[in-house]
Amino acid sequence: MIDIRLLDPLEILLDGDDAVVALRDIVRLRAAAWATQMLDGDDRVAVGAIVRAISTLYPGDAPFDPPLDWWRSPLGQVVARRTGHPTARSVSYAVAGAMLGITRQGVHDLVNRGKLARHPEGGVVPASVRDRLLQQGNRHA
C-alpha cells in the first residue's frame, strides 16, 4: 500500500529516479519494524505506529472512515485489535460488524446481551469491539 500510495507517484514525478529505488528498499526494511510494533509493541508504541501509518496512507481533513472491507484486511484487523478505531468515539453497527467479521444483526444481538457497549449517542463504543476481539483471541490461544 505504501508503494502504491506514496512511492509509485513519487517515481512518476521524479521520472524513475534511482532515489525511489533506495526509498523502496528502506520502506521494505522499516515495514517489518512497523508491523512488529503494531503487533507486539506495548499499547503506546503500537498506537503510535498505527496512527502514523493511517495518517500517512489516508491523509485529509475528513474523519478516517475506511470502507467496510478495509476492516477485514491485515492492517484493518491489527488496528481493530489494538485501538478499536483510531479516531472514532462511536462506530456504526455495520462498522463494528466488519471489525468483528459478523453481521449488523450479530452486533445488535451482542449489544442487547451486554457483550458490546452501546455508545450513548448511538452506535457501538470501539473499545468494546477491541475488547471482544482480544477475548476471542485469548480463547483460541
C-alpha positions as a Markdown table, in Angstrom:
| # | Residue | x | y | z |
|---|---|---|---|---|
| 1 | Met | 0.0 | 0.0 | 0.0 |
| 2 | Ile | 2.9 | 2.4 | 0.7 |
| 3 | Asp | 4.3 | 1.5 | -2.7 |
| 4 | Ile | 1.0 | 2.3 | -4.4 |
| 5 | Arg | 0.1 | 5.4 | -2.5 |
| 6 | Leu | 3.4 | 7.0 | -1.9 |
| 7 | Leu | 6.3 | 5.6 | -3.8 |
| 8 | Asp | 4.7 | 5.0 | -7.2 |
| 9 | Pro | 3.5 | 8.6 | -7.6 |
| 10 | Leu | 7.0 | 9.8 | -6.4 |
| 11 | Glu | 8.6 | 7.6 | -9.1 |
| 12 | Ile | 6.3 | 9.1 | -11.7 |
| 13 | Leu | 7.0 | 12.6 | -10.5 |
| 14 | Leu | 10.8 | 12.0 | -10.4 |
| 15 | Asp | 10.8 | 10.2 | -13.8 |
| 16 | Gly | 12.1 | 6.9 | -12.4 |
| 17 | Asp | 15.0 | 8.4 | -10.4 |
| 18 | Asp | 17.2 | 5.9 | -8.6 |
| 19 | Ala | 16.5 | 7.6 | -5.3 |
| 20 | Val | 13.0 | 6.0 | -5.4 |
| 21 | Val | 14.6 | 2.5 | -5.6 |
| 22 | Ala | 16.5 | 3.3 | -2.5 |
| 23 | Leu | 13.4 | 4.6 | -0.8 |
| 24 | Arg | 11.6 | 1.3 | -1.6 |
| 25 | Asp | 14.4 | -0.7 | 0.0 |
| 26 | Ile | 14.2 | 1.5 | 3.1 |
| 27 | Val | 10.4 | 1.2 | 3.3 |
| 28 | Arg | 10.5 | -2.6 | 3.0 |
| 29 | Leu | 13.1 | -2.8 | 5.8 |
| 30 | Arg | 11.1 | -0.4 | 8.0 |
| 31 | Ala | 7.8 | -2.1 | 7.3 |
| 32 | Ala | 8.9 | -5.2 | 9.2 |
| 33 | Ala | 9.7 | -3.0 | 12.2 |
| 34 | Trp | 6.3 | -1.2 | 11.9 |
| 35 | Ala | 4.5 | -4.5 | 11.8 |
| 36 | Thr | 6.3 | -5.7 | 14.9 |
| 37 | Gln | 5.4 | -2.5 | 16.7 |
| 38 | Met | 1.8 | -2.8 | 15.7 |
| 39 | Leu | 1.5 | -6.5 | 16.6 |
| 40 | Asp | 3.8 | -6.8 | 19.6 |
| 41 | Gly | 4.7 | -3.4 | 20.9 |
| 42 | Asp | 3.2 | -2.0 | 24.1 |
| 43 | Asp | 0.0 | 0.0 | 23.6 |
| 44 | Arg | 1.7 | 3.4 | 23.3 |
| 45 | Val | 4.2 | 2.1 | 20.7 |
| 46 | Ala | 1.5 | 0.1 | 18.8 |
| 47 | Val | -1.0 | 3.0 | 18.7 |
| 48 | Gly | 1.8 | 5.4 | 17.6 |
| 49 | Ala | 2.8 | 3.2 | 14.7 |
| 50 | Ile | -0.9 | 2.7 | 13.7 |
| 51 | Val | -1.6 | 6.5 | 13.8 |
| 52 | Arg | 1.5 | 7.3 | 11.8 |
| 53 | Ala | 0.6 | 4.7 | 9.1 |
| 54 | Ile | -3.0 | 5.7 | 8.9 |
| 55 | Ser | -2.3 | 9.4 | 8.8 |
| 56 | Thr | 0.3 | 8.8 | 6.0 |
| 57 | Leu | -1.8 | 6.4 | 3.9 |
| 58 | Tyr | -5.1 | 8.2 | 4.4 |
| 59 | Pro | -4.3 | 12.0 | 4.6 |
| 60 | Gly | -7.0 | 14.5 | 4.6 |
| 61 | Asp | -9.2 | 16.7 | 6.8 |
| 62 | Ala | -12.1 | 14.3 | 6.8 |
| 63 | Pro | -12.5 | 11.8 | 9.6 |
| 64 | Phe | -10.9 | 8.4 | 9.0 |
| 65 | Asp | -13.7 | 6.3 | 7.5 |
| 66 | Pro | -12.4 | 3.3 | 5.5 |
| 67 | Pro | -14.7 | 1.1 | 3.5 |
| 68 | Leu | -16.1 | -1.9 | 5.5 |
| 69 | Asp | -13.8 | -4.4 | 3.6 |
| 70 | Trp | -10.8 | -2.5 | 4.9 |
| 71 | Trp | -11.5 | -3.8 | 8.4 |
| 72 | Arg | -11.0 | -7.4 | 7.1 |
| 73 | Ser | -7.6 | -6.6 | 5.7 |
| 74 | Pro | -4.5 | -7.5 | 7.8 |
| 75 | Leu | -3.9 | -3.8 | 8.7 |
| 76 | Gly | -7.6 | -3.3 | 9.5 |
| 77 | Gln | -7.6 | -6.3 | 11.8 |
| 78 | Val | -4.4 | -5.1 | 13.6 |
| 79 | Val | -6.0 | -1.7 | 14.0 |
| 80 | Ala | -9.2 | -3.2 | 15.3 |
| 81 | Arg | -7.4 | -5.3 | 17.9 |
| 82 | Arg | -5.0 | -2.6 | 19.1 |
| 83 | Thr | -7.2 | 0.5 | 19.0 |
| 84 | Gly | -10.8 | -0.5 | 18.2 |
| 85 | His | -10.9 | 2.5 | 15.9 |
| 86 | Pro | -8.1 | 5.0 | 15.9 |
| 87 | Thr | -10.2 | 8.2 | 15.8 |
| 88 | Ala | -13.9 | 7.5 | 16.4 |
| 89 | Arg | -15.7 | 7.6 | 19.7 |
| 90 | Ser | -18.5 | 5.6 | 18.2 |
| 91 | Val | -18.8 | 3.2 | 15.2 |
| 92 | Ser | -22.0 | 2.1 | 13.4 |
| 93 | Tyr | -23.3 | -1.4 | 13.8 |
| 94 | Ala | -22.1 | -2.1 | 10.2 |
| 95 | Val | -18.5 | -1.0 | 11.0 |
| 96 | Ala | -18.5 | -2.9 | 14.3 |
| 97 | Gly | -19.7 | -6.0 | 12.3 |
| 98 | Ala | -16.9 | -5.6 | 9.8 |
| 99 | Met | -14.3 | -5.2 | 12.5 |
| 100 | Leu | -15.6 | -8.4 | 14.2 |
| 101 | Gly | -16.4 | -10.3 | 11.0 |
| 102 | Ile | -20.1 | -10.7 | 11.8 |
| 103 | Thr | -23.3 | -9.1 | 10.5 |
| 104 | Arg | -25.0 | -6.0 | 11.8 |
| 105 | Gln | -27.6 | -8.2 | 13.3 |
| 106 | Gly | -24.9 | -10.1 | 15.2 |
| 107 | Val | -23.6 | -6.8 | 16.6 |
| 108 | His | -27.2 | -5.8 | 17.6 |
| 109 | Asp | -27.5 | -9.1 | 19.4 |
| 110 | Leu | -24.2 | -8.6 | 21.2 |
| 111 | Val | -25.2 | -5.1 | 22.2 |
| 112 | Asn | -28.5 | -6.3 | 23.6 |
| 113 | Arg | -26.8 | -9.1 | 25.6 |
| 114 | Gly | -24.3 | -6.6 | 27.0 |
| 115 | Lys | -21.3 | -8.1 | 25.2 |
| 116 | Leu | -20.6 | -4.8 | 23.3 |
| 117 | Ala | -21.1 | -1.4 | 24.8 |
| 118 | Arg | -23.7 | 0.9 | 23.1 |
| 119 | His | -22.5 | 4.5 | 22.7 |
| 120 | Pro | -24.9 | 7.0 | 24.4 |
| 121 | Glu | -25.2 | 8.9 | 21.1 |
| 122 | Gly | -25.7 | 5.7 | 19.0 |
| 123 | Gly | -23.6 | 3.0 | 17.6 |
| 124 | Val | -21.0 | 1.0 | 19.4 |
| 125 | Val | -18.0 | 2.0 | 21.6 |
| 126 | Pro | -14.9 | 1.0 | 19.5 |
| 127 | Ala | -13.0 | -0.1 | 22.7 |
| 128 | Ser | -15.7 | -2.7 | 23.4 |
| 129 | Val | -15.2 | -4.1 | 19.9 |
| 130 | Arg | -11.4 | -4.2 | 20.6 |
| 131 | Asp | -12.0 | -5.9 | 23.9 |
| 132 | Arg | -14.3 | -8.5 | 22.2 |
| 133 | Leu | -11.6 | -9.3 | 19.6 |
| 134 | Leu | -9.0 | -9.7 | 22.3 |
| 135 | Gln | -11.3 | -12.0 | 24.3 |
| 136 | Gln | -11.8 | -14.1 | 21.2 |
| 137 | Gly | -8.1 | -14.2 | 20.5 |
| 138 | Asn | -7.4 | -15.4 | 24.0 |
| 139 | Arg | -9.9 | -18.3 | 23.7 |
| 140 | His | -8.0 | -19.5 | 20.6 |
| 141 | Ala | -4.6 | -19.2 | 22.2 |
